[in-house]
Amino acid sequence: MTDIIQPFWAIPLLSVVRLNYRDIMGYCIVIFLVYLVITTGAFFLSPLLF
């Protein structure tokens, strides 16, 4: 999850497509929130399933 909050993977990608960090940050926050809900749900349901 921390790779979505601080996307160091995006630094080379941003230089290739000539975008600013602010251009993708909104998308990263949305993906982070969705991923957070899915991961939290999986951790809460895993003791019930196993």
N, CA, C and O atoms as a DFTB+ gen file, in Angstrom:
200 C
 N C O
     1  1       0.811      -1.192       0.000
     2  2       0.000       0.000       0.000
     3  2       0.858       1.262       0.000
     4  3       0.466       2.286      -0.560
     5  1       2.003       1.185       0.617
     6  2       2.825       2.391       0.687
     7  2       3.387       2.788      -0.669
     8  3       3.744       3.949      -0.871
     9  1       3.473       1.842      -1.603
    10  2       3.933       2.199      -2.943
    11  2       2.907       3.050      -3.685
    12  3       3.250       3.743      -4.642
    13  1       1.678       3.000      -3.257
    14  2       0.657       3.834      -3.890
    15  2       0.658       5.232      -3.276
    16  3       0.392       6.216      -3.966
    17  1       0.959       5.322      -1.969
    18  2       0.996       6.630      -1.323
    19  2       2.189       7.439      -1.814
    20  3       2.051       8.616      -2.144
    21  1       3.360       6.810      -1.863
    22  2       4.572       7.449      -2.373
    23  2       5.050       6.654      -3.580
    24  3       5.884       5.759      -3.437
    25  1       4.546       6.960      -4.740
    26  2       4.850       6.123      -5.909
    27  2       6.224       6.403      -6.523
    28  3       6.335       7.118      -7.519
    29  1       7.271       5.829      -5.912
    30  2       8.607       5.982      -6.478
    31  2       8.723       5.258      -7.812
    32  3       9.604       5.573      -8.612
    33  1       7.842       4.290      -8.060
    34  2       7.825       3.611      -9.349
    35  2       7.431       4.560     -10.461
    36  3       7.736       4.305     -11.626
    37  1       6.761       5.647     -10.126
    38  2       6.248       6.572     -11.138
    39  2       7.274       7.601     -11.588
    40  3       7.048       8.280     -12.589
    41  1       8.379       7.740     -10.894
    42  2       9.358       8.775     -11.251
    43  2       9.893       8.580     -12.668
    44  3       9.894       9.541     -13.437
    45  1      10.350       7.378     -13.055
    46  2      10.796       7.224     -14.442
    47  2       9.649       7.359     -15.445
    48  3       9.829       7.897     -16.538
    49  1       8.475       6.868     -15.066
    50  2       7.316       6.951     -15.950
    51  2       6.910       8.396     -16.208
    52  3       6.569       8.757     -17.334
    53  1       6.946       9.219     -15.173
    54  2       6.581      10.625     -15.326
    55  2       7.566      11.367     -16.220
    56  3       7.175      12.264     -16.966
    57  1       8.824      11.003     -16.148
    58  2       9.797      11.683     -17.004
    59  2       9.634      11.277     -18.464
    60  3       9.900      12.075     -19.363
    61  1       9.203      10.050     -18.706
    62  2       9.014       9.595     -20.085
    63  2       7.808      10.277     -20.719
    64  3       7.884      10.722     -21.864
    65  1       6.698      10.365     -19.993
    66  2       5.476      10.937     -20.556
    67  2       5.344      12.432     -20.288
    68  3       4.370      13.060     -20.703
    69  1       6.325      12.998     -19.596
    70  2       6.401      14.439     -19.328
    71  2       5.180      14.967     -18.571
    72  3       4.539      15.937     -18.975
    73  1       4.889      14.297     -17.470
    74  2       3.817      14.732     -16.581
    75  2       4.417      15.160     -15.254
    76  3       5.555      14.817     -14.932
    77  1       3.650      15.901     -14.499
    78  2       4.048      16.273     -13.149
    79  2       3.502      15.250     -12.166
    80  3       2.593      14.483     -12.485
    81  1       4.064      15.250     -10.981
    82  2       3.612      14.339      -9.936
    83  2       2.164      14.629      -9.548
    84  3       1.413      13.713      -9.214
    85  1       1.781      15.881      -9.592
    86  2       0.406      16.268      -9.242
    87  2      -0.616      15.717     -10.227
    88  3      -1.784      15.552      -9.872
    89  1      -0.203      15.432     -11.443
    90  2      -1.129      14.919     -12.445
    91  2      -1.614      13.510     -12.126
    92  3      -2.727      13.144     -12.503
    93  1      -0.805      12.720     -11.443
    94  2      -1.209      11.344     -11.140
    95  2      -1.593      11.133      -9.685
    96  3      -2.115      10.074      -9.336
    97  1      -1.350      12.105      -8.840
    98  2      -1.584      11.908      -7.406
    99  2      -3.058      11.655      -7.091
   100  3      -3.357      10.852      -6.207
   101  1      -3.962      12.295      -7.766
   102  2      -5.391      12.052      -7.534
   103  2      -5.785      10.621      -7.840
   104  3      -6.574      10.021      -7.110
   105  1      -5.243      10.073      -8.910
   106  2      -5.524       8.686      -9.263
   107  2      -4.924       7.731      -8.243
   108  3      -5.530       6.714      -7.906
   109  1      -3.739       8.057      -7.755
   110  2      -3.092       7.205      -6.748
   111  2      -3.885       7.179      -5.451
   112  3      -3.976       6.136      -4.803
   113  1      -4.455       8.306      -5.066
   114  2      -5.248       8.354      -3.832
   115  2      -6.512       7.502      -3.976
   116  3      -6.885       6.792      -3.042
   117  1      -7.164       7.563      -5.120
   118  2      -8.368       6.759      -5.343
   119  2      -8.024       5.273      -5.313
   120  3      -8.729       4.488      -4.679
   121  1      -6.954       4.882      -5.986
   122  2      -6.525       3.483      -5.985
   123  2      -6.148       3.047      -4.574
   124  3      -6.456       1.926      -4.168
   125  1      -5.485       3.924      -3.824
   126  2      -5.110       3.602      -2.449
   127  2      -6.337       3.353      -1.589
   128  3      -6.358       2.396      -0.815
   129  1      -7.351       4.185      -1.704
   130  2      -8.541       4.018      -0.870
   131  2      -9.281       2.724      -1.197
   132  3      -9.742       2.026      -0.293
   133  1      -9.395       2.404      -2.474
   134  2     -10.038       1.148      -2.869
   135  2      -9.230      -0.040      -2.360
   136  3      -9.790      -0.996      -1.822
   137  1      -7.915       0.023      -2.532
   138  2      -7.038      -1.049      -2.083
   139  2      -7.065      -1.193      -0.560
   140  3      -6.981      -2.305      -0.039
   141  1      -7.181      -0.079       0.145
   142  2      -7.252      -0.104       1.602
   143  2      -8.508      -0.828       2.074
   144  3      -8.450      -1.630       3.006
   145  1      -9.633      -0.552       1.441
   146  2     -10.893      -1.206       1.820
   147  2     -10.812      -2.708       1.548
   148  3     -11.231      -3.512       2.381
   149  1     -10.276      -3.090       0.388
   150  2     -10.175      -4.511       0.045
   151  2      -9.221      -5.234       0.992
   152  3      -9.525      -6.331       1.459
   153  1      -8.085      -4.636       1.273
   154  2      -7.095      -5.264       2.149
   155  2      -7.607      -5.372       3.580
   156  3      -7.423      -6.402       4.229
   157  1      -8.240      -4.330       4.071
   158  2      -8.783      -4.366       5.426
   159  2      -9.864      -5.432       5.542
   160  3      -9.904      -6.175       6.522
   161  1     -10.730      -5.508       4.552
   162  2     -11.765      -6.549       4.557
   163  2     -11.176      -7.940       4.520
   164  3     -11.676      -8.841       5.195
   165  1     -10.128      -8.133       3.749
   166  2      -9.492      -9.442       3.670
   167  2      -8.850      -9.829       4.998
   168  3      -8.924     -10.987       5.408
   169  1      -8.224      -8.872       5.669
   170  2      -7.616      -9.180       6.959
   171  2      -8.659      -9.481       8.028
   172  3      -8.425     -10.318       8.900
   173  1      -9.795      -8.816       7.974
   174  2     -10.838      -9.093       8.957
   175  2     -11.551     -10.415       8.674
   176  3     -11.986     -11.090       9.607
   177  1     -11.675     -10.791       7.410
   178  2     -12.370     -12.028       7.071
   179  2     -11.468     -13.251       7.091
   180  3     -11.976     -14.369       7.175
   181  1     -10.178     -13.091       7.020
   182  2      -9.282     -14.250       6.960
   183  2      -9.363     -15.167       8.195
   184  3      -9.292     -16.385       8.029
   185  1      -9.507     -14.648       9.411
   186  2      -9.643     -15.596      10.550
   187  2     -10.948     -16.410      10.478
   188  3     -11.005     -17.530      10.986
   189  1     -11.965     -15.867       9.866
   190  2     -13.222     -16.598       9.765
   191  2     -13.168     -17.699       8.718
   192  3     -13.871     -18.704       8.828
   193  1     -12.336     -17.509       7.705
   194  2     -12.276     -18.466       6.617
   195  2     -11.258     -19.580       6.848
   196  3     -11.376     -20.660       6.269
   197  1     -10.270     -19.322       7.683
   198  2      -9.222     -20.340       7.872
   199  2      -9.269     -20.842       9.254
   200  3      -8.473     -21.704       9.625
